[in-house]
Amino acid sequence: MGVFLFIGEKVKRLLIIDALNAYYRNYIVNPSLSANGQPIGGLKGTLQTVQKMAREINPDMIAMVWDGPGGSISRQQQNKNYKQGRKPIRINRETILSEDEQGKNKVWQQIRLMEYLNEFPIVQLQFEQVEADDVIAYLTQMEEFAGWQKVIASSDKDFLQLCDKETIQKKIHNVNNILEEYKIHPRNFAVARAIVGDPSDNLPGVPRAGLKTVAKKFNFLLEDKDVELQEIFDYCEKTEENGKIFTNILECKEIVIQNLKLMQLSNPRLSLKCKNKTKYAIANFDHRYNKTEIIKMMNEATNDEHQKRQLKLFKIREVLSRKVVHGNSRRSGLC
């Protein structure tokens, strides 16, 4: 537990979970089935993941942050290819379900997971046309959590840029081991990633540029000070060191600039309305654990007819809207 503590101090701790990241990782690999053979690995596995992290980290508050319907409209407007061409998420094993049935089951599991989490002492946050990345970044910057240790649970490297003396990423990324592993300071990680690109988001990078090469050729990225892209470009023009990467960066200057605008999280793309909703959800956080309702949900039938009723009545967006409109938002900032 030492990695989660400030030596000599007792601090409050916020666990921030990249919800869709956790859900998809469990959905793909967890083989759990319901009594009638329906996949429930995403639902069950994610609840187990949350339980495990809560035990390990012992947080004072947990925030589950979901990508909003429609994704980041501002990033899509800036780059129409952003996150385009991604392959559908599928389980990695044989199943009796057709492709259409798998899709419906995946949605049903996510809906059910959200409903379970709403009965736990967990804040769920999701805003239409806003990515989880921006909400997570905003949480780490909120005055309400000044002095708290923030632990981001995600496998997404985009969050490495948020790591500082109060913010770490699990599996454990803090300032020291990011410097050790990547030889790049977190405050300059977005610049390095802008050069390298991100194939998972359909963002091409500079040819033959990886994080190791960038760290080696631009060792000043290791320093604890912000490096601007113009400094990178100036260095490429003036250096006498041999290396194709320098000319490649200059030839791909516009791509790098565009990538940084899309990747940086220092200024989260959240409207004032979303920020206020986030503040409200945090301020009105309900620590109660509704054991009775959870047992009731667990006892409900999980047969095909039940899933069909759920899918017919509750599309994801409708579920979220219903919880807010009907006032059942004691833990959520869902809209």
FIKOL-921788 format. One line per field, with one value per residue: residue number from 1; x, z, y of N, C-alpha, C, CB in turn. Coordinates in steps of 0.05 Angstrom, whole numbers. Atoms other than C-alpha are relative to their C-alpha. Glycine has a CB too. Layout:
REM residues N
i NUM  ...
nx X  ...
nz Z  ...
ny Y  ...
cax X  ...
caz Z  ...
cay Y  ...
cx X  ...
cz Z  ...
cy Y  ...
cbx X  ...
cbz Z  ...
cby Y  ...
***
This chain:
REM residues 335
i 1  2  3  4  5  6  7  8  9  10  11  12  13  14  15  16  17  18  19  20  21  22  23  24  25  26  27  28  29  30  31  32  33  34  35  36  37  38  39  40  41  42  43  44  45  46  47  48  49  50  51  52  53  54  55  56  57  58  59  60  61  62  63  64  65  66  67  68  69  70  71  72  73  74  75  76  77  78  79  80  81  82  83  84  85  86  87  88  89  90  91  92  93  94  95  96  97  98  99  100  101  102  103  104  105  106  107  108  109  110  111  112  113  114  115  116  117  118  119  120  121  122  123  124  125  126  127  128  129  130  131  132  133  134  135  136  137  138  139  140  141  142  143  144  145  146  147  148  149  150  151  152  153  154  155  156  157  158  159  160  161  162  163  164  165  166  167  168  169  170  171  172  173  174  175  176  177  178  179  180  181  182  183  184  185  186  187  188  189  190  191  192  193  194  195  196  197  198  199  200  201  202  203  204  205  206  207  208  209  210  211  212  213  214  215  216  217  218  219  220  221  222  223  224  225  226  227  228  229  230  231  232  233  234  235  236  237  238  239  240  241  242  243  244  245  246  247  248  249  250  251  252  253  254  255  256  257  258  259  260  261  262  263  264  265  266  267  268  269  270  271  272  273  274  275  276  277  278  279  280  281  282  283  284  285  286  287  288  289  290  291  292  293  294  295  296  297  298  299  300  301  302  303  304  305  306  307  308  309  310  311  312  313  314  315  316  317  318  319  320  321  322  323  324  325  326  327  328  329  330  331  332  333  334  335
nx 16  -16  1  24  -1  -21  -15  3  25  25  14  24  -7  22  -5  14  0  8  20  3  -25  2  21  -8  -21  13  18  -15  -15  13  18  23  26  23  11  10  -21  -5  -24  2  -27  -4  14  -12  -29  -5  7  -23  -22  5  -3  -29  -13  9  -15  -28  -6  15  5  22  21  -4  15  0  4  7  1  28  11  -9  -28  -8  9  -19  -22  9  2  -27  -12  22  -10  -6  12  15  -11  -5  14  18  -10  13  -12  -22  4  23  26  23  15  -6  -12  21  6  -22  2  21  -9  -21  14  15  -18  -8  23  4  -23  6  22  -12  -18  16  8  -24  -9  -17  10  -3  0  1  12  3  -20  -25  -15  -7  -27  2  12  -21  -19  13  1  -27  -6  21  -8  11  -18  -27  -12  7  -15  18  -10  15  -1  4  -24  -4  -24  7  2  -27  -6  13  -14  -16  -5  25  15  -15  17  -3  -21  -4  -15  -3  -21  -27  -4  4  -27  -17  8  2  -20  15  16  29  10  -7  8  18  -17  -12  21  9  -20  2  27  15  16  26  18  -3  -16  -27  -22  -23  -12  -24  -3  13  -5  -28  -16  6  -13  -29  -8  8  -3  10  28  -2  -1  25  10  15  -13  19  -6  -18  -27  -6  -5  -25  -22  -2  -12  -27  -17  -20  1  12  25  22  23  1  13  27  17  5  18  26  5  28  11  -8  16  28  1  -2  26  20  -9  -5  21  -5  24  22  21  26  15  5  23  -10  -16  18  13  -20  -2  25  -1  -20  9  23  -7  14  -17  16  -2  27  -2  26  6  -20  9  24  -9  -14  20  17  -7  -18  5  1  22  -7  -19  15  15  -19  -9  22  8  -23  -24  -18  4  25  -4  -14  18  21  -10  -3  26  17  -12  -15  -27  -14  -28  -8  0  6  19
nz 0  -2  24  -1  -24  -3  -25  -22  2  5  20  12  25  20  21  25  17  28  -2  24  2  -18  10  24  -7  -12  20  20  -10  -22  13  -17  13  -18  -3  26  21  13  -10  -19  -9  -3  -24  -24  -2  -8  -28  -14  3  -18  -27  -4  -2  -25  -22  2  -1  -24  6  -14  20  26  23  25  21  25  24  6  26  22  -2  -2  24  6  13  26  17  5  17  7  -2  -27  -10  21  10  -22  2  -22  -23  -2  -19  12  -3  14  -12  15  8  26  -2  -9  -28  -16  -3  -19  -26  -10  -9  -24  -22  -8  -13  -26  -16  -9  -19  -24  -12  -11  -27  -16  -7  22  18  29  16  29  12  29  19  -14  -7  -28  -4  -9  -26  -18  -3  -16  -28  -13  -3  -17  -26  -21  -5  -6  -23  1  19  21  13  24  8  29  15  20  -4  0  -27  -12  -1  -24  -24  -14  -28  -12  18  11  17  -7  -13  -14  14  -12  14  -1  18  27  7  2  21  27  3  8  -23  6  10  29  12  23  23  11  13  25  21  6  9  -15  19  -11  5  29  2  10  -11  18  7  -14  -26  -23  -25  -7  17  -8  -26  5  17  -13  -28  -18  -8  -26  -20  -13  11  24  26  21  25  16  -9  14  28  1  -5  24  21  -7  -9  18  -4  22  -6  18  -16  -1  25  1  -17  14  22  -11  -20  -3  -13  -29  -13  -1  -20  -27  -6  -6  -21  -26  -19  -20  1  7  18  -15  -1  -27  -10  -8  -24  -23  -7  -14  -27  -15  -6  -21  -25  -11  0  -20  -8  -8  16  1  1  6  28  14  -2  17  28  4  0  24  21  21  24  24  0  -17  15  22  -12  -7  24  12  -17  -9  14  -20  -5  -13  -28  -14  -1  -19  -27  -6  2  -23  -25  -12  8  -25  2  28  16  27  15
ny -24  -23  -17  -16  -18  -20  7  -18  -15  14  -16  12  12  2  20  -7  24  -3  21  16  15  23  18  14  19  23  12  15  23  14  20  6  3  1  27  11  0  -26  -13  -21  -5  -29  -9  12  -6  -28  -2  12  -19  -23  11  5  -25  -13  12  -6  -29  -10  -28  -14  -3  13  -11  16  -20  13  -16  -8  7  -18  -6  -29  -14  -21  13  9  -24  -9  21  18  28  7  25  13  25  20  25  5  16  26  19  13  29  10  -5  9  -24  -12  -26  -19  7  -9  -29  -6  9  -19  -24  8  2  -26  -12  13  -8  -27  2  10  -20  -22  8  0  -27  -7  -22  5  -24  2  -23  4  -11  -6  24  4  -12  -28  0  10  -22  -21  9  -3  -28  -13  -11  18  22  -10  14  29  16  10  25  5  28  3  9  -20  -16  -29  -10  -4  -29  -11  8  -20  8  9  17  23  18  29  15  -25  -21  -26  -16  13  23  -9  -10  23  18  -13  -22  -23  -10  0  -26  0  25  -5  -9  24  16  -13  8  29  7  20  16  8  -23  -7  -24  8  -15  -4  25  10  -13  13  -14  3  -17  -28  -5  0  -22  -25  7  -21  6  12  -21  -7  -25  4  -4  -7  13  -17  7  24  -7  -16  18  16  -16  -9  21  12  30  15  14  -6  -9  -29  -10  11  -17  -25  6  7  -20  -5  23  -1  -22  10  22  -12  -12  21  17  -14  1  -21  -18  19  -11  2  -25  -9  16  26  -5  -5  26  16  -11  7  29  4  -13  14  28  16  22  24  24  10  29  12  -2  16  28  2  1  25  21  -2  19  -10  15  -15  -19  -23  -17  -13  -21  -21  -14  -15  -23  -17  -5  -12  -29  -3  7  -21  -23  6  -3  -28  -13  9  -8  21  -6  -5  7  -2  -25  11  -16
cax 0  60  54  -15  9  46  100  85  17  -54  -88  -155  -156  -200  -203  -222  -241  -242  -308  -313  -239  -252  -317  -289  -227  -272  -324  -271  -235  -282  -317  -372  -441  -509  -550  -579  -512  -513  -447  -442  -367  -368  -418  -389  -316  -322  -357  -300  -249  -281  -283  -209  -187  -228  -194  -125  -130  -179  -206  -250  -289  -297  -316  -335  -328  -362  -352  -414  -460  -432  -360  -322  -359  -306  -250  -290  -303  -229  -209  -263  -219  -213  -228  -257  -248  -245  -264  -325  -310  -322  -310  -247  -278  -329  -402  -470  -494  -499  -463  -528  -542  -472  -482  -547  -517  -458  -506  -550  -490  -468  -537  -543  -473  -493  -556  -516  -464  -520  -535  -463  -429  -399  -406  -420  -406  -424  -440  -467  -414  -358  -303  -286  -214  -237  -280  -223  -175  -224  -232  -156  -158  -219  -207  -250  -195  -135  -89  -123  -85  -119  -111  -132  -149  -140  -93  -97  -29  -65  -71  4  6  -38  10  41  56  -18  -41  -18  -43  -54  -20  23  46  72  122  183  169  144  212  246  206  197  251  197  166  90  81  114  81  27  81  117  52  34  99  88  13  -40  -65  -121  -151  -134  -83  -21  46  114  144  195  182  168  169  239  267  233  260  331  333  298  326  303  232  256  261  208  186  137  166  128  123  159  220  217  214  270  314  300  322  385  412  475  458  443  375  318  269  287  269  208  181  190  155  98  93  19  3  41  6  -62  -46  -27  -92  -131  -88  -75  -116  -88  -150  -208  -261  -319  -373  -390  -455  -417  -368  -425  -459  -394  -387  -459  -450  -387  -417  -480  -444  -485  -442  -499  -495  -564  -556  -630  -637  -573  -599  -665  -629  -586  -649  -682  -685  -629  -663  -671  -739  -712  -655  -703  -747  -687  -663  -732  -745  -675  -628  -566  -581  -653  -631  -584  -636  -689  -645  -634  -704  -737  -690  -654  -586  -560  -494  -492  -476  -507  -539
caz 0  6  -65  -48  13  24  75  142  122  125  61  30  -33  -96  -140  -212  -256  -332  -333  -406  -406  -346  -375  -443  -413  -372  -427  -475  -429  -371  -390  -337  -359  -328  -307  -377  -413  -429  -424  -362  -358  -370  -314  -264  -280  -274  -207  -184  -211  -172  -109  -117  -128  -70  -24  -50  -52  6  -25  9  -55  -121  -187  -247  -310  -374  -445  -465  -523  -588  -563  -563  -613  -607  -625  -682  -709  -705  -739  -776  -773  -698  -671  -738  -765  -697  -698  -657  -587  -585  -535  -548  -546  -579  -565  -585  -596  -665  -679  -669  -604  -579  -592  -554  -497  -492  -486  -436  -392  -393  -375  -318  -293  -289  -251  -201  -191  -178  -114  -90  -55  -123  -164  -237  -287  -360  -405  -476  -530  -478  -470  -403  -412  -403  -343  -310  -324  -294  -231  -219  -224  -180  -120  -80  -86  -73  -26  -42  -75  -142  -169  -241  -259  -334  -384  -428  -436  -447  -372  -359  -374  -313  -264  -213  -138  -123  -183  -202  -252  -235  -256  -217  -257  -217  -235  -213  -251  -312  -313  -303  -354  -410  -396  -408  -354  -348  -362  -431  -445  -490  -533  -541  -557  -608  -645  -640  -654  -629  -677  -628  -639  -713  -703  -747  -720  -749  -788  -750  -685  -622  -550  -539  -599  -579  -508  -535  -587  -544  -475  -449  -447  -383  -347  -299  -343  -399  -469  -525  -594  -624  -581  -613  -683  -669  -642  -705  -749  -710  -687  -719  -695  -749  -751  -800  -743  -744  -817  -810  -753  -793  -852  -807  -768  -780  -760  -694  -679  -694  -651  -591  -595  -593  -540  -487  -424  -387  -410  -407  -461  -412  -416  -355  -349  -346  -295  -251  -256  -236  -177  -157  -161  -118  -67  -60  -59  -22  17  28  3  -19  -2  -6  -77  -99  -72  -107  -173  -164  -153  -217  -275  -326  -381  -453  -442  -385  -428  -485  -438  -413  -483  -506  -446  -433  -486  -450  -460  -438  -374  -357  -373  -332  -270  -274  -295  -240  -188  -176  -184  -113  -137  -210  -256  -316  -370
cay 0  46  72  100  140  204  189  219  244  219  244  234  193  196  135  154  95  100  62  41  20  -25  -52  -69  -103  -148  -158  -184  -233  -252  -318  -314  -337  -330  -391  -396  -388  -314  -276  -232  -224  -149  -137  -186  -173  -98  -103  -149  -99  -42  -85  -104  -33  -7  -57  -42  34  46  110  162  170  132  164  121  164  141  166  205  186  213  218  284  327  382  333  304  374  388  322  283  220  221  150  130  59  25  -48  -68  -95  -170  -226  -266  -336  -380  -363  -388  -317  -286  -221  -182  -219  -204  -130  -130  -169  -121  -62  -99  -114  -42  -17  -67  -49  25  6  -35  20  70  31  33  92  111  175  161  216  220  278  276  288  291  240  210  236  308  293  254  311  360  318  319  395  410  454  406  354  398  361  294  238  222  151  142  70  61  29  92  126  193  199  197  272  283  251  298  299  286  246  176  124  51  4  45  105  163  217  177  112  149  185  118  79  130  183  235  280  274  348  335  269  299  332  265  229  282  265  190  191  143  89  69  139  139  194  183  204  221  163  121  159  119  141  113  149  215  209  195  250  303  288  356  327  294  361  385  443  451  442  476  446  506  487  418  447  497  441  399  457  475  408  380  310  260  228  223  237  311  322  277  320  383  351  329  394  404  333  341  407  376  315  358  397  332  297  350  345  406  445  395  404  412  465  506  466  400  429  452  384  350  397  383  307  311  359  316  249  197  147  98  27  2  -71  -86  -61  -97  -163  -151  -139  -201  -243  -218  -266  -260  -298  -276  -244  -202  -177  -162  -121  -83  -67  -46  -1  25  48  73  146  136  102  158  212  176  176  250  272  230  258  193  226  222  192  212  269  235  275
cx 17  -2  -24  1  21  13  -5  -26  -24  -16  -25  7  -25  9  -18  3  -10  -20  -1  26  -2  -21  8  22  -12  -19  14  10  -15  -20  -25  -26  -22  -10  -10  20  5  25  -6  27  6  -11  14  29  5  -7  23  24  -3  5  30  15  -7  15  29  6  -13  -7  -22  -23  8  -17  4  -7  -4  3  -29  -9  10  30  5  -7  21  25  -7  -3  28  14  -21  8  4  -17  -18  14  7  -17  -19  12  -14  15  21  -2  -25  -26  -23  -16  8  13  -19  -6  23  -1  -21  8  21  -14  -16  18  9  -22  -3  23  -5  -21  11  17  -16  -9  24  8  22  -13  5  -3  1  -15  -1  21  25  14  7  27  -2  -12  20  20  -11  -1  27  6  -19  12  -9  19  29  10  -7  20  -21  13  -18  4  -7  25  7  24  -6  0  27  7  -12  15  17  3  -25  -15  18  -20  6  -4  25  19  0  23  26  2  -7  27  19  -6  2  21  -13  -16  -29  -10  7  -9  -18  16  13  -20  -10  19  -4  -27  -13  -18  -27  -21  1  14  28  21  22  12  25  5  -15  8  30  18  -3  15  31  9  -7  1  -9  -29  -1  -1  -28  -8  -14  16  -21  9  20  29  9  8  26  24  5  15  29  20  19  0  -13  -25  -23  -24  -3  -13  -29  -19  -6  -19  -28  -9  -30  -14  5  -16  -29  -3  0  -26  -20  8  2  -24  4  -23  -23  -22  -28  -13  -4  -23  10  18  -17  -14  19  3  -24  1  20  -10  -23  4  -13  17  -15  4  -27  0  -26  -6  19  -8  -24  8  14  -20  -18  9  19  -4  -3  -23  6  19  -14  -16  18  8  -22  -6  23  22  18  -6  -26  1  12  -19  -22  9  2  -27  -18  13  17  30  18  30  11  -1  -5  -20  3
cz 0  -23  0  23  -3  27  21  1  -3  -19  -9  -28  -18  -20  -24  -19  -28  -6  -25  -5  17  -10  -24  6  12  -20  -19  12  22  -11  16  -16  22  2  -26  -23  -14  12  20  10  3  25  25  4  8  29  17  -1  19  29  6  4  25  24  0  7  24  -4  18  -18  -26  -21  -24  -22  -26  -24  -6  -28  -21  1  2  -26  -7  -14  -28  -20  -9  -19  -6  2  28  9  -21  -7  22  -4  23  22  0  20  -15  1  -16  16  -17  -11  -28  5  11  29  19  5  20  29  12  11  26  25  10  15  28  19  11  22  27  14  12  29  19  7  -21  -16  -29  -15  -29  -12  -31  -16  15  6  29  6  11  27  21  5  18  30  14  5  19  27  23  7  3  25  2  -18  -20  -13  -24  -8  -30  -13  -22  6  0  28  14  2  24  26  11  29  14  -16  -11  -17  8  -26  1  -16  17  -13  -1  -20  -29  -11  -5  -25  -28  -5  -10  25  -8  -12  -30  -15  -24  -24  -13  -14  -25  -23  -8  -12  17  -19  11  -4  -29  -4  -9  12  -21  -6  16  27  21  25  8  -17  7  25  -4  -15  12  30  19  7  28  22  10  -8  -26  -25  -21  -26  -17  8  -14  -29  -3  4  -25  -22  6  7  -22  2  -24  9  -18  15  0  -25  -2  17  -13  -23  9  21  6  14  30  15  4  22  29  8  9  26  27  18  21  1  -9  -17  13  0  29  13  10  25  24  8  14  28  18  8  22  26  13  0  23  6  6  -20  1  -3  -8  -30  -17  1  -17  -30  -6  -2  -25  -21  -20  -26  -24  0  18  -14  -22  11  7  -24  -13  16  4  -21  20  6  15  30  15  4  21  29  8  1  24  27  13  -7  24  -2  -28  -11  -29  -15  -30
cy 25  19  18  21  21  -5  21  15  -19  18  -14  -10  -3  -21  7  -23  8  -23  -17  -17  -25  -19  -16  -21  -25  -14  -18  -26  -16  -20  -6  -1  0  -29  -12  4  26  13  23  9  30  11  -11  8  28  5  -12  18  23  -9  -3  26  15  -11  8  30  13  30  12  5  -14  13  -18  20  -15  20  6  -9  20  6  30  14  21  -12  -10  23  9  -20  -21  -30  -10  -25  -13  -27  -20  -25  -3  -17  -27  -17  -17  -31  -8  6  -10  23  9  27  21  -5  9  30  8  -8  19  25  -6  -1  27  15  -11  8  28  0  -10  22  23  -6  -2  29  9  23  -9  26  -6  23  -5  15  10  -26  -2  13  28  2  -9  22  22  -8  4  30  15  9  -18  -23  9  -13  -29  -14  -11  -24  -6  -29  -2  -9  20  17  30  12  4  30  13  -6  22  -9  -10  -20  -23  -17  -29  -15  17  17  25  14  -15  -23  7  11  -24  -17  13  22  25  9  1  26  3  -24  5  9  -25  -17  13  -6  -29  -7  -21  -15  -8  22  9  26  -8  17  4  -27  -7  14  -16  15  -2  18  30  7  2  25  27  -4  22  -3  -13  21  7  29  -5  6  5  -13  17  -5  -26  6  16  -19  -17  16  6  -22  -9  -30  -13  -15  8  11  30  11  -10  17  26  -3  -5  20  3  -23  0  21  -9  -21  12  13  -21  -16  14  0  22  19  -17  13  -5  27  7  -16  -27  3  3  -26  -18  10  -8  -29  -6  11  -16  -31  -15  -25  -26  -23  -14  -30  -14  0  -17  -30  -5  -3  -26  -23  1  -21  12  -15  19  21  24  19  15  24  23  16  16  25  20  -1  15  29  4  -7  23  24  -5  4  29  13  -8  6  -21  3  5  -7  8  28  -7  17  -5
cbx -18  28  -1  -24  4  -11  30  22  0  -16  19  -23  13  -6  -7  11  -17  25  -27  -5  23  -7  -25  10  20  -16  -14  23  26  -13  15  -2  -1  -23  -22  -26  -7  -25  17  -18  20  -12  -29  -2  13  -17  -27  6  2  -29  -14  12  -6  -31  -3  11  -9  17  -9  10  -6  -6  10  -20  23  -29  13  -2  -31  -15  15  30  -27  9  11  -27  -15  16  25  -10  25  -6  -16  -3  24  -6  19  -26  -3  1  -21  26  -2  3  -3  -18  4  -26  12  -25  -6  27  -6  -26  12  19  -20  -14  25  9  -26  0  26  -9  -23  18  18  -24  -15  23  12  6  15  -22  24  -14  15  -29  -13  -7  26  2  16  -17  -25  13  8  -28  -8  21  -1  -23  -10  -27  -2  0  -9  -29  16  -6  0  10  -19  -9  -5  -25  20  -27  -17  21  -11  -29  17  -13  12  -18  -11  12  4  -21  6  12  -11  5  4  5  -17  -22  11  -2  -27  -28  24  -19  10  -15  12  30  -13  -20  22  13  -23  -1  28  3  1  -17  15  3  7  -28  1  1  11  21  6  24  -10  9  -18  9  -8  -30  -6  8  -14  -29  28  4  -12  26  14  2  23  -26  18  -1  -26  -6  1  -23  -24  0  -7  -27  -15  -2  -16  28  -16  20  -7  -8  2  28  16  0  14  27  11  1  13  -13  11  30  1  -9  23  23  -10  -1  26  10  -2  26  5  -12  1  5  -28  -7  -21  17  19  -20  -10  27  3  -25  7  27  -9  -25  30  -28  17  -30  23  -16  9  -22  3  28  -7  -18  20  20  -17  2  -26  29  -26  -4  -26  13  23  -18  -15  25  11  -25  -9  10  -4  29  -1  -21  18  25  -13  -10  26  17  -14  -5  -21  -10  0  -13  4  -17  26  -10  4
cbz 24  4  -25  3  25  -2  -6  0  -23  26  -24  -1  4  -13  10  -12  12  -19  5  -24  9  29  -6  -21  19  25  -15  -11  11  20  -3  22  -16  -9  21  -7  -20  5  -23  24  -20  -24  -1  -1  -26  -18  7  -11  -29  -4  3  -23  -24  4  -2  -28  -25  25  -29  11  -6  2  -6  1  -1  1  -24  2  1  0  -23  7  4  25  17  2  13  26  13  -27  -16  19  25  -25  -15  27  -2  -10  27  -28  14  12  30  -5  7  17  20  -17  -27  -17  4  -14  -27  -8  -2  -23  -22  -4  -8  -24  -16  -3  -16  -24  -10  -6  -22  -17  0  -15  28  -18  6  -9  8  -9  6  -8  -15  27  -17  6  -27  -20  2  -12  -28  -10  1  -19  -28  4  4  -9  -23  2  25  -10  14  -20  20  -23  17  -13  -13  -4  -21  -13  17  -17  -26  2  -5  -1  15  5  -24  23  -30  22  -16  27  -28  31  15  28  10  -2  21  25  4  -2  -18  -24  8  25  16  -3  20  8  10  23  20  5  11  26  -29  23  -7  29  19  -13  27  -31  24  14  -30  -18  -1  2  22  -3  -30  3  20  -15  -27  -9  6  -14  -21  2  -12  31  -3  0  -7  -3  -16  5  30  1  -11  22  24  -10  -3  23  11  5  26  -12  29  -14  28  4  -24  11  27  -9  -17  12  -8  -27  -13  2  -18  -27  -3  2  -24  -23  -7  -5  14  -7  -19  25  -28  29  -14  1  -23  -23  -4  -7  -26  -15  -1  -17  -25  -8  -6  -17  1  -9  24  2  10  -22  27  15  -9  11  30  4  -5  23  25  -11  -14  10  3  -25  10  27  -12  -14  24  13  -20  -1  27  27  -28  -10  -27  -14  2  -15  -27  -4  3  -20  -26  -3  18  -9  -19  22  5  -17  3  2  6
cby 0  -8  -17  -17  -16  29  -4  19  20  -6  6  20  -28  27  -29  27  -22  0  12  18  18  9  17  19  13  9  22  16  9  20  -25  21  -27  19  0  15  -19  19  10  -9  -11  15  -10  -31  -6  18  -14  -28  10  11  -27  -16  18  -3  -30  -6  14  -3  4  27  31  -31  29  -24  19  -10  -16  30  -1  25  -12  2  13  15  -23  -15  22  2  -12  6  -3  23  6  18  5  12  -24  -13  16  -14  -17  8  -8  -30  30  -18  22  3  9  -3  -30  -8  12  -14  -29  8  10  -26  -17  16  -5  -31  0  17  -17  -24  11  5  -26  -14  0  -25  27  -21  18  -27  26  9  23  16  0  -31  0  15  -18  -26  11  7  -30  -12  14  -19  28  -11  -20  31  13  -4  -23  23  -24  19  -17  28  -27  17  -6  4  -18  -15  13  -10  -25  28  24  24  16  -18  5  -8  -26  -5  5  -3  27  -10  -23  23  18  -17  -10  12  -9  -6  28  -6  23  4  -18  22  19  -16  -5  31  5  -16  -9  14  -25  -6  23  1  15  2  -14  18  -1  3  29  -30  -10  -29  -4  4  -22  -25  -2  9  -7  27  -19  -16  24  -2  21  18  -25  31  -3  30  -4  -20  17  21  -19  -9  26  18  -23  12  -7  -20  4  -26  -10  12  -9  -30  5  12  -23  -28  26  5  -26  5  26  -11  -19  20  16  -19  -12  28  -27  14  24  -13  -14  -10  -3  30  -4  -13  24  21  -14  2  30  6  -16  13  28  6  -3  -8  8  7  -20  14  -11  14  29  4  -7  24  23  -5  2  28  -10  -3  -17  -18  -14  -10  -17  -19  -10  -12  -20  -18  -11  -9  16  -2  15  -17  -25  9  5  -29  -14  14  -8  -29  8  -28  24  -16  -29  -18  16  -29  30
***
